[in-house]
Amino acid sequence: MSLLLDSENRYIPTLLALYQAAHAPGAQDAEALSFWQHLFSKHVFKEEYFICDAEMRPAPGDRRRIDRSVRYLSTGNEIIVLCWHEAKGGSTPSAIMECESQALDACKRAIISHPWQPMIYAFTTTKTSGKA
C-alpha cells in the first residue's frame, strides 16, 4: 500500500506533488514536514476531534519544540497527545539517531509533566520515510 494512492489506486495529486518536493534537490526538513502535515491532517487524522499541530512543547513552559504532534479531544473534553512527530530532511545514520533521540526525549518530558497519560507514541521521519 502506498500513502500516495487513493482507494482506487490512483495517485492523490497534492500528496504526489508534496512527495516530489520533499525529494527535490536541496529539499530540507520543511519540504518533508509539509508532506507529513498534509497527509496527517487531510487523510489520516481527518476527523474533527483530531488536532494536527506544528511546533508544540512537550511540557508546559518547555523551550524545546516538537516538529509536529497529533492530539485529540477526549470524550471528557481533555486534549490528549497521541503522537509526537520528529522529522529530518536527511537520512544519514546520524540524522536518524538524532531524530529518534529527540522524539524519545519529547515523550519522556510529556509523560513526566502529564503523569495521568500512560503513553505517547513517537513517529520519526526522514524525508518521506517514517518509523513509529
Stockholm file with secondary structure:
# STOCKHOLM 1.0

chainA/1-132         MSLLLDSENRYIPTLLALYQAAHAPGAQDAEALSFWQHLFSKHVFKEEYFICDAEMRPAPGDRRRIDRSVRYLSTGNEIIVLCWHEAKGGSTPSAIMECESQALDACKRAIISHPWQPMIYAFTTTKTSGKA
#=GR chainA/1-132 SS CCTTBCTTSCBCHHHHHHHHHHTSTTCCHHHHHHHHHHHIIIIISCSTTEEEEEEECSSTTCCCCEEEEEEEECTTSCEEEEEEEEEESCCCHHHHHHHHHHHHHHHHHHHHHCTTCCCCEEEEEETTEEEC
#=GC SS_cons         CCTTBCTTSCBCHHHHHHHHHHTSTTCCHHHHHHHHHHHIIIIISCSTTEEEEEEECSSTTCCCCEEEEEEEECTTSCEEEEEEEEEESCCCHHHHHHHHHHHHHHHHHHHHHCTTCCCCEEEEEETTEEEC
//
